[in-house]
Amino acid sequence: MRKILFILIVISCWVGMAGCSDDDNKGPDVSFRRPYYILPASESLNVEIRLSEPAPANITVPFTVAGTGEEGIDYSLSAHEFVVQAGLDSAIITITPVTNMTEGREIHLTLQEVTGYVPGIYRQTMIPIETKSPFTSSFLSTEYNLYTEMEVAALLHIGGREYTSPSYDISIPFEIDPASTAVLGTHYEIEGGEKQFIYQKDDYMARVKLKFLKKEEGKNKVVLRLVETDNFMISLSNNRAYITINGPVNFDDLVGSWKFKEFSSKDYVTSTASMAGDTEGVKNLPECVATDILVFENTGGKNVIRTNKLTGDLVNYFCDGAEVTVRDIVNEQIYLPSEMNEWGLHRSVLRTDFSKVNLNFSPDYQNYAPAEVDFRILEDGDILEVRIVQYIPLDFLQETYDYVSDPFYTGDRNFDKNIPMKGNYTLSYRFSRIED
C-alpha cells in the first residue's frame, strides 16, 4: 500500500510540475508514454517514448538511469538511448529482469535534452522491480531404471508449495556425480546434449530424457545431482537421482522361477472401480497365494510359460505351455498408488504376446485367444511385475467392463479402446526371483 501511495504522490508531483511549466515554450515535445511501469519478475518490459509529431529525420533521445535497482544484477537494458526513426513518433527500449531477488528496488529513467524538442509531460518514469522468488528443486523420484530410454523428472517449490504451470520456460541445471560408473556418451546419452531439466511453460514438472547406448559390466550406474544457482536452491533431500542401466529387456530376463510377492494394483483397482459404482465387482478380484510360482523357460527353441506351480487365480488366466513372443519395450503411464505422484512420467514396460490365455479369467468359462501381457523388471532384476491388461472378466468387474467397453466410452488420454481394461484396471502382480 505504501508503494502505491508513493507512486500516486510522484505522479501528482509530475503532473503538477507539468502544469506549472512555461506555457510559452513552443515546438514539439518528447515524453515517456507513461509516468511509471512495473518490471515483471520473469518477463521483459518495453518502455516507450512519444513525440508530439512525427520525426522529420532520425532522432536520438538519450536518458539517464538512477534508482535502487542495479543494472546488470537486477535488470539489463537493450540500449541507453531511444532512436525514433524518420516519419515515426515513438520508440522503445527493452528492460529484462536478471537476478532480481532483492525486494524494494526500482529504476528511474530521465530523458535528456534533445535539440529542437522540449520536455513533455512525462520527462521521467519510475519502474518498480518485481522480485523473483527462490525455488527449491528436488527430484520427483530418486530411483530409476534405464532400458531403452526414460525420463527423469524434477519438481520446483516456492515457499514450501509445489510450483506448476510456469508462465515461461525454466532451466534447472544438473551435473553428473563422480559416484557414477557409467560414462556419458558411451553407455548413455542425454537427449539434446544439455545437462539441464527444462520446465516448459504450462507444464507441471521439469524433465530430461536419457537414452541407452551400451551395457558394460561394472559401468551401469548414473548419479545425477542438482546444482545450486542464483535462481533456485537445491533441496536438502532428493537432490540426487540414481539410475541403473539395464539395457533392452528380452525373454532371457524372464527365464527362471518367480514366487508371488504381492497383488500390487489391488487397492488402486478396488478404489477406482468402487468409486465408479462397481462395488460388487471388486469383491472377487483374482488373488494369488503365497506359494504360487511362475516359471518361464525356453524349450525346443520356444519361449513358454509353465503354470503347474500355480494354485491361485492366475491359473484361470494363463495356459500352461503358451508361447511368449517379445514385441517391444514401450514407455507408458503406470496406474499404481505408489507411482501416482509421478503422473505424466512414463515408465518402461516390456510388451509381449501370449499365444493363448483364457480371456474370461474364470474356472467356469473359457474364452481362449491370443492376448497382450506386459511385464516390468524392477529392483535390478529381482522383482517381476506381471501386468494383466487384456481380459474380459465374468466373475469380477463385470459392470466395469461393460462400462469401459461401450463404444461411446472415451476414458482418459491413455485409454485404448481395443484393450479397455488396460490402465485403470490393469491387474498387476509382483513376483520375487528364485535363485537357482
C-alpha positions in Angstrom: 0.0 0.0 0.0 2.8 2.4 0.8 4.4 1.8 -2.6 1.1 2.6 -4.3 0.7 5.8 -2.4 4.3 6.7 -3.2 3.7 6.2 -6.9 0.5 8.3 -6.8 2.3 11.1 -5.0 5.1 11.0 -7.6 2.6 11.1 -10.4 0.8 14.0 -8.8 4.0 15.9 -8.4 5.0 15.3 -12.1 1.5 16.4 -13.2 1.7 19.5 -11.0 5.2 20.4 -12.3 3.9 20.0 -15.8 1.0 22.3 -15.1 3.4 24.9 -13.8 5.7 24.7 -16.8 6.2 27.7 -19.0 3.2 27.8 -21.4 5.2 30.0 -23.7 7.5 27.1 -24.7 6.9 26.3 -28.3 7.9 23.4 -30.6 7.4 19.7 -30.5 7.9 17.8 -27.2 9.2 14.4 -26.2 7.9 12.4 -23.3 7.6 8.9 -21.8 4.3 7.4 -22.7 3.7 6.6 -19.1 5.0 8.0 -15.8 5.5 4.6 -14.4 5.8 0.9 -15.4 6.3 -2.3 -13.5 9.1 -4.7 -14.5 7.7 -8.3 -14.1 9.7 -10.8 -12.1 10.5 -13.0 -15.1 9.3 -11.2 -18.3 10.8 -8.4 -20.3 9.2 -4.9 -20.4 9.0 -2.4 -23.3 9.4 1.2 -22.3 8.1 3.7 -24.9 8.7 7.4 -25.6 6.4 9.5 -27.8 6.9 12.7 -29.9 4.1 15.2 -30.2 4.6 15.0 -34.0 6.4 12.6 -36.4 10.2 13.0 -36.6 11.4 14.7 -39.8 14.7 12.6 -39.5 16.1 10.0 -37.2 16.2 11.4 -33.7 18.3 10.1 -30.8 16.9 10.7 -27.3 19.4 9.8 -24.5 18.4 9.2 -20.9 20.0 8.8 -17.5 19.4 5.8 -15.2 19.1 6.0 -11.5 17.2 4.3 -8.7 18.0 1.5 -6.2 18.0 -1.2 -8.9 21.4 -2.3 -10.1 21.9 -2.6 -13.8 23.5 -5.9 -14.7 22.3 -7.5 -11.5 18.6 -6.7 -11.2 18.0 -5.9 -14.8 19.6 -5.2 -18.2 18.8 -2.5 -20.8 18.6 -3.1 -24.5 20.0 0.4 -25.1 20.8 3.6 -23.3 19.0 5.8 -25.8 15.9 5.9 -27.8 16.1 6.1 -31.6 13.0 7.5 -33.3 13.0 6.7 -37.0 12.2 9.4 -39.5 8.4 9.6 -40.1 7.6 7.9 -36.8 6.6 9.4 -33.5 7.6 6.7 -31.0 10.5 4.4 -30.0 11.0 1.7 -27.3 13.8 0.1 -25.3 13.5 -3.3 -23.6 14.3 -3.9 -19.9 14.9 -7.5 -18.9 14.9 -8.9 -15.4 18.2 -10.7 -14.4 18.8 -11.7 -10.8 16.1 -9.6 -9.3 15.7 -11.2 -5.9 16.0 -8.2 -3.6 12.7 -6.5 -2.6 12.0 -2.8 -2.9 14.2 -2.0 -5.8 13.2 0.4 -8.7 14.6 2.1 -11.8 14.3 5.8 -12.6 14.8 6.9 -16.2 15.1 10.6 -17.1 15.1 11.9 -20.7 17.9 14.3 -21.6 17.8 17.4 -23.7 17.2 17.0 -27.4 17.9 19.8 -29.8 14.6 21.1 -31.3 12.4 19.5 -28.7 11.1 20.5 -25.3 10.3 18.1 -22.4 6.8 16.7 -22.5 4.5 15.9 -19.5 6.4 12.8 -18.5 10.1 13.5 -18.7 10.8 10.8 -16.1 9.4 7.4 -15.5 9.7 5.2 -12.5 9.8 1.4 -12.7 9.4 -0.8 -9.6 11.0 -4.2 -10.0 9.1 -7.3 -9.1 11.3 -9.8 -7.3 11.8 -13.4 -8.2 11.1 -16.0 -5.5 13.9 -18.5 -4.9 12.9 -22.0 -6.0 13.6 -25.2 -4.1 14.2 -28.0 -6.5 14.2 -31.8 -5.9 13.9 -35.0 -8.0 10.5 -36.4 -8.3 11.8 -39.9 -7.7 15.3 -40.9 -6.7 15.4 -44.4 -8.3 15.2 -45.1 -12.0 16.0 -47.9 -14.5 17.2 -47.3 -18.0 16.2 -49.9 -20.5 16.0 -48.1 -23.9 15.0 -44.6 -22.9 13.4 -43.0 -19.9 12.6 -39.6 -18.3 13.9 -38.2 -15.1 11.8 -35.5 -13.5 12.3 -32.7 -11.0 9.8 -30.5 -9.2 10.0 -26.9 -8.1 8.7 -25.4 -4.9 8.2 -21.9 -3.7 7.8 -21.3 0.0 7.1 -24.9 0.5 4.4 -25.1 -2.1 4.7 -27.0 -5.3 5.2 -24.8 -8.4 3.3 -25.8 -11.6 2.4 -24.4 -14.9 5.1 -21.7 -15.1 4.4 -18.7 -17.5 7.9 -19.1 -19.0 10.4 -21.9 -19.5 12.7 -22.6 -16.6 16.1 -24.3 -16.9 17.3 -26.4 -13.9 21.0 -27.4 -14.3 22.3 -30.7 -13.0 25.7 -32.4 -13.1 27.0 -36.0 -13.3 28.0 -37.0 -9.8 31.5 -38.6 -9.5 29.9 -41.7 -8.0 28.6 -42.6 -11.5 30.3 -45.6 -13.1 28.6 -45.2 -16.5 30.2 -42.8 -19.0 28.1 -40.2 -20.7 28.3 -40.6 -24.4 29.5 -44.2 -24.1 26.9 -46.0 -22.0 24.1 -43.5 -22.2 23.2 -40.1 -23.7 21.2 -37.1 -22.7 18.6 -36.0 -25.2 19.5 -32.6 -26.5 23.0 -32.9 -25.0 22.4 -30.3 -22.3 22.8 -31.1 -18.6 19.6 -29.3 -17.6 16.0 -30.0 -16.9 13.5 -28.0 -18.9 10.4 -26.9 -17.0 8.3 -25.9 -20.0 5.7 -23.3 -19.9 2.4 -24.6 -18.5 3.9 -28.0 -17.6 3.8 -29.5 -14.1 7.3 -31.0 -13.8 10.7 -30.5 -15.3 12.0 -33.4 -17.4 15.1 -34.7 -19.1 15.3 -37.8 -21.3 18.1 -40.4 -21.1 18.8 -43.0 -23.8 20.6 -46.3 -23.6 23.8 -46.7 -25.7 25.8 -49.6 -24.3 25.7 -52.1 -21.4 29.0 -52.9 -19.7 29.7 -54.9 -16.6 30.6 -52.6 -13.7 29.6 -49.5 -15.6 25.9 -49.3 -15.2 25.3 -46.6 -12.6 24.4 -43.0 -13.3 24.0 -40.4 -10.5 22.5 -37.0 -11.3 23.0 -34.2 -8.9 21.1 -30.9 -8.8 23.2 -27.7 -9.0 22.6 -24.6 -6.9 22.2 -21.4 -8.9 21.1 -17.8 -8.3 17.5 -18.6 -9.2 16.8 -21.6 -7.0 18.3 -23.7 -4.3 18.7 -27.5 -4.3 16.6 -29.4 -1.8 18.2 -30.9 1.3 16.7 -34.2 0.3 16.1 -35.8 -3.0 18.8 -33.8 -4.7 20.3 -36.9 -6.4 18.8 -39.4 -8.8 20.2 -42.9 -9.1 19.8 -44.6 -12.4 20.6 -48.2 -13.2 21.4 -49.0 -16.8 19.7 -52.3 -17.6 19.7 -52.1 -21.3 17.0 -53.6 -23.5 14.9 -56.3 -21.9 14.1 -59.6 -23.7 12.7 -63.0 -22.8 16.0 -64.1 -21.2 15.3 -61.6 -18.4 12.1 -63.5 -17.7 13.6 -67.0 -17.8 13.6 -68.7 -14.4 11.2 -69.2 -11.4 9.4 -66.4 -9.7 7.5 -66.6 -6.3 4.4 -64.5 -5.6 5.1 -61.4 -3.6 2.1 -59.0 -3.8 -1.0 -58.0 -5.7 0.3 -54.5 -6.3 -2.6 -53.0 -8.1 -5.4 -54.4 -5.9 -6.0 -51.2 -3.8 -6.0 -49.0 -6.8 -8.3 -51.1 -8.9 -10.6 -51.6 -5.9 -10.9 -47.9 -5.2 -11.2 -46.9 -8.8 -14.0 -49.4 -9.6 -15.8 -48.8 -6.3 -15.9 -45.0 -7.0 -17.4 -45.8 -10.4 -20.1 -47.8 -8.7 -19.0 -51.4 -9.2 -19.0 -52.3 -5.5 -19.9 -55.9 -6.1 -17.4 -56.5 -8.9 -14.4 -55.7 -6.7 -15.3 -58.4 -4.2 -13.9 -61.3 -6.3 -10.7 -59.9 -7.8 -8.4 -62.7 -8.8 -5.9 -63.4 -6.0 -2.6 -65.3 -5.8 -1.4 -67.4 -2.8 1.9 -67.2 -1.1 3.1 -70.5 -2.7 2.4 -69.5 -6.3 5.3 -69.8 -8.6 5.5 -68.7 -12.2 8.1 -70.3 -14.5 9.4 -69.1 -17.8 11.6 -71.3 -19.9 13.0 -71.8 -23.4 12.0 -75.3 -24.6 12.9 -76.6 -28.0 13.6 -73.1 -29.2 10.3 -71.8 -28.0 9.7 -69.3 -25.2 6.9 -70.6 -23.0 5.2 -70.1 -19.6 4.7 -73.0 -17.1 1.8 -72.9 -14.7 1.9 -76.2 -12.9 3.1 -74.5 -9.8 0.2 -72.1 -9.6 -2.7 -72.8 -7.3 -4.2 -69.2 -7.1 -6.4 -67.5 -9.6 -3.7 -66.8 -12.2 -4.1 -70.4 -13.3 -7.5 -69.4 -14.6 -5.9 -66.9 -17.0 -2.5 -68.3 -18.1 -2.3 -71.5 -20.1 0.5 -74.0 -19.5 2.9 -74.1 -22.4 1.6 -71.0 -24.1 4.3 -69.4 -26.3 5.5 -65.9 -25.4 6.7 -63.5 -28.1 8.5 -60.4 -27.0 7.2 -57.5 -29.0 8.9 -54.3 -27.8 9.7 -52.0 -24.9 7.3 -49.1 -24.5 7.1 -46.1 -22.2 3.6 -45.7 -20.7 1.7 -44.4 -17.7 1.7 -46.7 -14.7 -1.6 -46.8 -12.7 -0.3 -47.8 -9.2 -0.8 -46.0 -5.9 3.0 -45.9 -5.3 3.6 -44.2 -8.6 0.6 -41.9 -8.9 2.7 -39.0 -7.6 4.6 -39.4 -10.8 1.6 -38.9 -13.0 2.7 -38.0 -16.5 6.2 -39.6 -16.0 6.1 -42.7 -18.2 7.9 -45.9 -17.3 9.4 -48.7 -19.4 7.2 -51.7 -20.0 8.0 -55.0 -21.8 5.1 -55.8 -24.1 4.7 -59.4 -25.1 2.1 -61.5 -26.9 0.9 -64.8 -25.5 -0.3 -67.4 -28.0 -3.1 -68.4 -25.6 -4.9 -67.2 -22.5 -8.4 -67.5 -21.0 -9.7 -64.0 -21.6 -12.6 -64.7 -19.2 -10.2 -65.2 -16.3 -12.6 -67.8 -14.9 -12.5 -71.5 -13.9 -16.1 -72.0 -15.3 -15.9 -70.0 -18.5 -13.3 -70.4 -21.2 -12.6 -68.0 -24.0 -9.2 -68.9 -25.3 -7.4 -66.4 -27.5 -4.0 -64.7 -28.0 -3.5 -61.7 -25.8 -1.1 -58.9 -24.8 0.6 -59.4 -21.4 3.0 -56.8 -20.1 6.0 -57.0 -17.7 8.3 -54.8 -15.7 11.6 -55.8 -14.4 12.2 -54.0 -11.1 14.9 -53.7 -8.4 17.8 -54.7 -10.6 16.0 -57.7 -11.9 15.0 -59.2 -8.5 11.2 -58.3 -9.0 9.0 -59.2 -11.9 5.8 -57.3 -12.3 3.2 -59.2 -14.3 0.6 -56.9 -15.8 -2.6 -58.4 -17.0 -4.1 -55.8 -19.4 -6.2 -57.8 -21.8 -9.1 -59.7 -20.3 -12.9 -60.0 -20.4 -14.0 -60.7 -16.8 -17.1 -62.7 -15.9 -16.6 -63.4 -12.2 -15.5 -59.9 -11.2 -15.6 -56.3 -12.5 -18.5 -57.1 -14.8 -20.1 -53.7 -14.6 -16.8 -52.0 -15.1 -16.0 -54.0 -18.2 -19.5 -53.2 -19.7 -18.9 -49.6 -19.0 -15.4 -49.2 -20.4 -16.1 -51.4 -23.4 -19.1 -49.3 -24.5 -18.3 -47.8 -28.0 -19.1 -44.3 -26.6 -16.7 -44.5 -23.7 -13.6 -42.4 -24.2 -11.6 -42.7 -20.9 -8.5 -40.6 -20.2 -5.8 -39.7 -22.7 -4.1 -43.1 -22.2 -7.3 -45.1 -23.0 -7.0 -47.8 -25.6 -10.5 -48.9 -26.8 -9.0 -52.1 -28.2 -7.9 -53.1 -24.7 -10.4 -51.3 -22.5 -9.3 -52.7 -19.1 -5.8 -51.5 -19.6 -4.7 -48.6 -17.4 -7.1 -48.0 -14.5 -7.9 -51.7 -14.3 -4.6 -53.4 -15.1 -4.1 -56.3 -12.7 -0.5 -56.1 -11.5 1.1 -58.9 -9.6 4.7 -58.8 -8.3 6.9 -61.9 -8.0 10.4 -62.3 -6.5 13.1 -64.1 -8.4 14.0 -67.6 -7.0 17.7 -68.0 -7.3 18.9 -71.3 -8.8 
